[in-house]
Amino acid sequence: MMKRKDQKKTHQDKQAKAPAPQPRQDKDYQGKQELLDKLQRVTADFLNYQKRMARNAEEARLWTKAEMIKDFLPIVDDLEQALEAGKNAKDIDSLLEGFKLVYQHMQDLLAKQQVEPIPSEKQKFDPAIHEAMLEQESVDHEPGTVLAELRKGYILDGRTLRPARVAVSRKPSEEAEPAPEKPEPAD
């Protein structure tokens, strides 16, 4: 029994007497540590950069939105005035003139933003800028020609904002010739 206690003591004594491990002092270890520190700093800088760019993009988006809304406010004012004038209008011509003015302001705003209407009528149907709503037979137009614009489409810097809704021509179907009439039997 005595032997076990002594063995435990000597093991504990050995642990107490063993020197604590010293950090490596060689140049290779220091170089690796410096690289690790640089990597951590670069990673932190990059994460901060990403956050800053996201904030800047959101701020730019909000400013752009605010500028666009600011441009629409005079049109809203014109519409409010037209609605108020419509309550007391005795003739429809003055009311129509007011709405024409509002429409012109809207067209000016779209032009200011480089938004252009898509030319459609008499053009060849293009699925990138047109949305075919119906087909009509036509002997006067080649198949696939836009016959009528049902709703305007718009482009911005060459990109389609909204396709134009159109009616497109198609080749007339060949109808079967009517059967010759049979003579009625004489009584």
C-alpha positions as CSV (number, residue, x, y, z in Angstrom):
1,M,0.0,0.0,0.0
2,M,2.8,2.3,0.8
3,K,4.2,1.8,-2.6
4,R,1.2,3.3,-4.4
5,K,1.2,6.4,-2.4
6,D,4.9,6.9,-3.1
7,Q,4.3,6.4,-6.7
8,K,1.6,9.0,-6.8
9,K,3.9,11.5,-5.0
10,T,6.8,10.9,-7.3
11,H,4.5,11.4,-10.3
12,Q,3.2,14.7,-8.8
13,D,6.7,15.8,-7.9
14,K,7.8,15.1,-11.5
15,Q,4.9,17.3,-12.8
16,A,5.7,20.1,-10.4
17,K,9.4,20.0,-11.3
18,A,8.9,19.9,-15.1
19,P,9.5,23.3,-16.6
20,A,6.5,25.0,-18.2
21,P,6.5,24.8,-22.0
22,Q,8.0,28.0,-23.4
23,P,6.6,29.7,-26.4
24,R,8.7,29.0,-29.5
25,Q,11.1,31.8,-30.1
26,D,12.3,30.8,-33.5
27,K,12.1,33.1,-36.5
28,D,9.8,30.8,-38.5
29,Y,7.1,30.9,-35.7
30,Q,7.4,34.7,-35.5
31,G,6.9,35.0,-39.2
32,K,3.8,32.9,-39.2
33,Q,2.4,34.8,-36.3
34,E,3.0,38.1,-38.2
35,L,1.2,36.7,-41.2
36,L,-1.7,35.5,-39.1
37,D,-2.0,39.0,-37.6
38,K,-1.9,40.6,-41.0
39,L,-4.5,38.2,-42.3
40,Q,-6.8,39.0,-39.4
41,R,-6.4,42.8,-40.0
42,V,-7.0,42.5,-43.8
43,T,-10.1,40.3,-43.1
44,A,-11.5,42.9,-40.7
45,D,-10.7,45.7,-43.1
46,F,-12.5,43.9,-45.9
47,L,-15.6,43.2,-43.8
48,N,-15.7,46.9,-42.8
49,Y,-15.3,47.8,-46.5
50,Q,-18.3,45.5,-47.5
51,K,-20.5,47.1,-44.8
52,R,-19.5,50.6,-45.9
53,M,-20.3,49.8,-49.5
54,A,-23.7,48.4,-48.6
55,R,-24.5,51.5,-46.6
56,N,-23.3,53.7,-49.5
57,A,-25.4,51.8,-52.1
58,E,-28.5,52.0,-49.9
59,E,-28.0,55.7,-49.4
60,A,-27.5,56.3,-53.1
61,R,-30.7,54.3,-53.8
62,L,-32.6,56.4,-51.3
63,W,-31.3,59.7,-52.8
64,T,-32.2,58.5,-56.3
65,K,-35.7,57.6,-55.1
66,A,-36.1,60.9,-53.4
67,E,-35.1,62.9,-56.5
68,M,-37.6,60.9,-58.6
69,I,-40.4,61.5,-56.2
70,K,-39.5,65.2,-56.0
71,D,-39.9,65.4,-59.8
72,F,-43.4,63.8,-59.5
73,L,-44.7,66.2,-56.9
74,P,-45.5,69.1,-59.3
75,I,-47.6,66.6,-61.4
76,V,-49.4,65.6,-58.2
77,D,-50.1,69.3,-57.5
78,D,-51.4,69.7,-61.1
79,L,-53.7,66.7,-60.7
80,E,-55.1,68.1,-57.4
81,Q,-55.7,71.5,-59.0
82,A,-57.4,69.8,-62.0
83,L,-59.6,67.7,-59.7
84,E,-60.6,70.8,-57.7
85,A,-61.3,72.8,-60.9
86,G,-63.4,69.9,-62.2
87,K,-65.8,70.3,-59.3
88,N,-66.7,73.8,-60.5
89,A,-66.2,73.3,-64.3
90,K,-69.1,74.3,-66.4
91,D,-67.6,73.1,-69.7
92,I,-65.6,70.0,-70.4
93,D,-63.1,71.8,-72.6
94,S,-61.4,73.6,-69.7
95,L,-61.2,70.4,-67.8
96,L,-59.7,68.6,-70.8
97,E,-57.1,71.4,-71.2
98,G,-56.0,70.9,-67.5
99,F,-55.5,67.2,-68.1
100,K,-53.6,67.8,-71.3
101,L,-51.3,70.1,-69.2
102,V,-50.8,67.4,-66.6
103,Y,-50.1,64.8,-69.3
104,Q,-47.5,67.1,-70.9
105,H,-45.8,67.5,-67.5
106,M,-45.6,63.8,-67.2
107,Q,-44.2,63.4,-70.7
108,D,-41.5,66.0,-69.8
109,L,-40.6,64.2,-66.7
110,L,-40.2,60.9,-68.6
111,A,-38.0,62.6,-71.2
112,K,-35.9,64.1,-68.4
113,Q,-35.3,60.6,-67.1
114,Q,-34.4,59.4,-70.6
115,V,-37.6,57.2,-70.7
116,E,-38.8,56.9,-74.3
117,P,-41.9,55.3,-75.7
118,I,-41.4,52.2,-77.8
119,P,-42.3,52.7,-81.5
120,S,-44.8,50.0,-82.3
121,E,-47.4,50.5,-85.1
122,K,-46.3,49.3,-88.5
123,Q,-43.2,47.8,-87.0
124,K,-42.1,44.1,-87.1
125,F,-43.2,42.4,-83.9
126,D,-40.2,42.0,-81.5
127,P,-40.9,39.9,-78.3
128,A,-38.2,41.9,-76.5
129,I,-40.2,45.1,-76.6
130,H,-43.8,44.0,-77.6
131,E,-46.3,41.8,-75.9
132,A,-48.8,40.3,-78.4
133,M,-52.3,40.5,-76.9
134,L,-54.1,39.4,-80.1
135,E,-53.6,38.4,-83.7
136,Q,-55.7,39.7,-86.5
137,E,-55.8,38.5,-90.1
138,S,-54.6,41.0,-92.6
139,V,-54.1,40.9,-96.3
140,D,-52.6,44.4,-96.3
141,H,-49.7,43.6,-93.9
142,E,-47.0,41.0,-93.7
143,P,-47.6,38.4,-90.9
144,G,-45.9,39.5,-87.7
145,T,-46.5,43.3,-88.3
146,V,-47.8,45.3,-85.4
147,L,-51.3,46.6,-86.5
148,A,-52.2,48.5,-83.4
149,E,-50.8,49.6,-80.0
150,L,-53.1,48.7,-77.2
151,R,-50.9,50.1,-74.4
152,K,-47.6,52.1,-74.8
153,G,-44.4,50.5,-73.8
154,Y,-41.3,52.3,-72.6
155,I,-37.5,51.9,-72.7
156,L,-34.8,53.4,-70.6
157,D,-31.2,53.4,-71.8
158,G,-32.0,50.6,-74.3
159,R,-33.7,48.4,-71.7
160,T,-37.4,47.6,-71.8
161,L,-39.2,49.0,-68.8
162,R,-42.5,47.8,-69.9
163,P,-43.3,46.1,-73.3
164,A,-45.9,47.6,-75.5
165,R,-49.1,45.6,-75.7
166,V,-50.0,45.2,-79.4
167,A,-52.2,43.5,-81.9
168,V,-50.2,41.6,-84.5
169,S,-51.1,40.6,-88.1
170,R,-51.3,37.1,-89.3
171,K,-51.8,35.5,-92.6
172,P,-55.5,35.1,-93.5
173,S,-56.7,31.6,-93.1
174,E,-57.7,30.0,-96.4
175,E,-61.4,29.3,-96.1
176,A,-62.8,26.3,-97.9
177,E,-64.7,27.3,-101.0
178,P,-68.4,27.1,-100.5
179,A,-69.9,24.0,-101.9
180,P,-71.9,24.6,-105.1
181,E,-75.6,24.9,-104.5
182,K,-77.6,21.9,-105.5
183,P,-80.6,22.8,-107.6
184,E,-83.9,22.1,-105.9
185,P,-85.7,19.2,-107.4
186,A,-88.7,20.3,-109.5
187,D,-92.0,19.0,-108.3
